[in-house]
Amino acid sequence: MKLKTSYLGLELSSPIIVSSSTLTGSVESIKHCAEAGAGAVILKSIFEEQISSEIKREEGYSEEDIYDAYPEAQEYLNTFMRGSEIEIYEKLIRESKKVVNIPIIASINCSDEGEWIRIARELQDAGADALELNIAIAAFEHDIDPRVIENEYVNILNEVKKHVNIPVSVKLGDHFTNISRMAFSLWKAGAKGLVLFNRFYNPDINIEKMKAVPGNSISAPEENHNTLRWISLLSSQGIQCELSASRGVYTGEDVVKQILAGAKTVQVCSTLYRNGIDYIKQMNADVEAWMDRHNFKNVDSFRGIVNKKEDIKVVERLQYLRRNYDLH
């Protein structure tokens, strides 16, 4: 009961959520997450390209036409498309709801508006308790105005909300010029929650083959500092949508830090790949032990209190103010 909280209007037995990944891609794995003490799960994302290609197939387009429409997704579609992807995803929602009593949050990975948006209602009708939009718009072209990208995020959210009544959260990357502006724009557009931050796969270079290759897909513990900074900054600015901390959350101590900064929940993934799903039990136990040491009766009682005690300017400029490092 000490760890009980809420997120997106849903009751959670723990602030620890298993984020979208292969760990949440099957009923068996989702059941394991629930038994280990997860407060909720974000289902493995269904991609905009999967949905759009299936719509084209239903409309009578040939496979060649579909791949011409989505050339960047051809390899992905060849590898992962198995029958009706939408039907399979809806079945995952329905079957998961039968075996666990924690919230099941659907996830769509998307980059623009399109026909795929209407499928959001089908995920709702299948029983999803909420929807997380993992919006990933790459800003690599030098002549793209940042405001165009920001507006596209808001437009996608607005269009999705026309089709569903369940809460919608947005998962953001940390590459915006003004993260606060983007966050507040999404809140005003009706986002019930914001997830900070999405982790994009990093490229590497094989120096023997002299070619680009995928980098490490697992986050590192030190990656949580930027999330900690922005959870604190947005919380202190009074944003009303709920904040969920993601990326680099590895331990119960990390969970406590993010809640102290103002997070409503945390999302974990990489730590479970390294330590196993049952590690959620240890994380929950460590949070409870810390609460006992500091006489906190529930999670809400210590959320954001660091922002009340510290001048937020310290969070903004800490790297400039603290220069006396002991390097020995």
Disulfide bonds with the S-S distance in Angstrom:
none
